[in-house]
Amino acid sequence: MAGMRMIETPFGPAGVDLDRPDGVSRGTLALGHGAGGGVTAPDLVAVRDAAVAAGFTVARVTQPYRVAGRRAPAPATQLDTAWLAVLAEVGGGPLVVGGRSSGARVACRTATAAGAVAVLALAFPVHPPGKPEKSRLAELDTGLPTLVVNGDRDPFGLPPEAPGREVVVIPGAVHDLRKDLEAVAQAVTGWLARR
């Protein structure tokens, strides 16, 4: 089902796990990982499975710094540039960009440049834990239909709904969203069906 390939970017190779549905694809969902994590995070895997079952091709992108074995993320400009280089090589049909935490931020910042039709943000980090004054909320203002799935106990905060932004709150979930992966997958599947 999955095929890992490497794609060259200006900051080194990025990895792409590509999963295709049976039959004709309805579009591509590109997913990025969190700052210190990878594309095997439980919420990303649950979303991949649900999206493929719903007829989407899913590209889970491993940033070059993680491919190189580093845990500390690269600067935002490098993350964004590498992400866009990968998106230029994958996909077909309507493109939905997304990811979890840091990957969601990258997707939001680059959605317009990537030509995306919508944005999926899992565990969007509104602010660093305990520092609500350092808000990243403006990054969610993509101008595109956006779904945010966050836990109500996420120490990184919970964004409000806004025009064009739907927020699904997972009760009892923290930043990893493991509390109810089925609810995460259902929220994404329902939203993708409307794209």
N, C-alpha and C positions, 0 to 999 in steps of 0.2 A: 504493500500500500504506500509506504513512504519511500522517497528517494532523496538522499542527502547529496547536495552538490555545493561546490564552492564557487563564489562569484567574486571577482576582483573589484575592489573599491579603491579610492585614492588613499585609504588608510589600512590597506591590507585586505586579505580575503575575508569575506563574510560567508557563513554557512546558511544554507536554505534547506529545510525539510519541506518537501512538497507532497501534499496529499490531494488526490483527485477523486471526485465522485464517480459513481457508475453513470454512464450516459453523458449527455451534454452538460457542461458547467454553466451555472447561472451567473458566474462572476468569480472574482478572486478576493479572498480575505487575507490580507497580509498582517501577521502578528509579530510584535517585538516583545522581548523579555524584559524583566526587571533588572535593576542596576547590578545586583550581585548574583542573579539567578540565570536560568537558561530556559530553553523552549520546552523543557519537559515539566515545567511547573504545572501542578494539577489543574488550575483553572484554565491555562492555555490548552492543555490536552482535552479537557472537557469541552471547551469551545470548538476546538478543531473537530472533534468527533461529531458534535451537533451540526456544525456548519457543513461538513462533508456529507452527512446524512441528508441535509437540506438542499444538496445539489451544488455547493460551492467548492471551488478549488481553494485550498488553504496553504499559504506559504508562511512557515514559521522561520523567522530570520534571526540568526545568531550574529550579533555585532562583532566586528573584527577584534576588539579588545578581548572578548571572551574566547574567540577562536585561538587567539595568541596565548590563552591561559591566564590572563589577568582578571582580577575580580573588581578592581576599582574602575568605574566607567571612564570613558574618554570624555573630553569636553563636548558640550552640546553641539557645537558646530560640526565636529567630527562625526558624532552619532547621526546627525541629520543628513550630512553629505553621504555617508556610507549607506544609510537607509534608502535614500533616493537612488543611489547607484544600483542597489539590489532591485528596487521596484521597477527600474527601467528594463530589467532583464526577465522579470517573471510576470505571470498573470495573463489575463485575457478577459475580455468582457468588462463589465463595470467593476471598478476597484473600490473595495472598502479597506481602509487602513485602521490598524488598532494595535493593542498590546496591553501589557499589564505594567502599572507603576511607571518606571522610567520609559518603558516602551510605549506607553500610552502618551506620555509627554512628547516623545519624538513624533509619533503619528499625528498628534494635534498640530505641532509646529510645522509639519511638512505636508499636511493633507492637500492644501491648495496646489502647491508646487508639484505634487505627485499626480494630480488630476483625479483625486478620489471623489467618490460620490457621497461618502458617509464616513464617520469615524466611530470606532468602538474603543472605549476606555475602561479597562478593568482595573480596579483599585487605584484610581487616579489620586496621586499624592498632592492634595490641595496645599499642604504646607508641611515643613519638617515637623516631626513629633514635638509637641510642646511649644511650637513657635508659630501660632496662627497669624502673627503679624507679617510673616514672610510668605504671603499668598502667591500661589501659581495659578490661581483661578482664571486669569486672563488667557492662559494657553488653551483653555477649553472653548474659547470663543472663536471657533473655526469658520463660522459662516456656513457650515454643512450640517445636515442631520447628524446628531451625536447621541450615542447611548453610553451612559456611564453606569457601571455596576460596581458598587462599593458596599462594604460592610458597615453596619451602624456602630461598630466598636473599633473602627480603623483609627489608629493614633495619628494618621496622616490627614485626617479630616474627611468630611462628607460635603461634596459640592451641592448647591441648590439646583433645582430645575430652572431652566431659562428658555426663552424662545429658541426652538431648534434643538434643545438639549433635554433628553429624557433621562431621568435618574432612577435606577432600580436599586433599592436598599435591601441587602440581605441581613435579616435579623440575627444578631449574635455573632456575626462574622467579623474577623479582624482583617488585616491587610492581605493575608494570603488567600482569603475567600474560601478556604477549605470546608468551612462549616456546612455549606449546602451547595455543592458543585452542581447538583441537578437543577437547582433554582437559577444558578448562573447560566447554565446551558439553555434552559427554557427561555430565559429573558432574551438571550442573544438570538435564539432560533426564531422567536416571535418577531423580534425587531428586523432581522434579516428578511423575513417573509414579506415585510412591508417595503423593502428597498426596491 
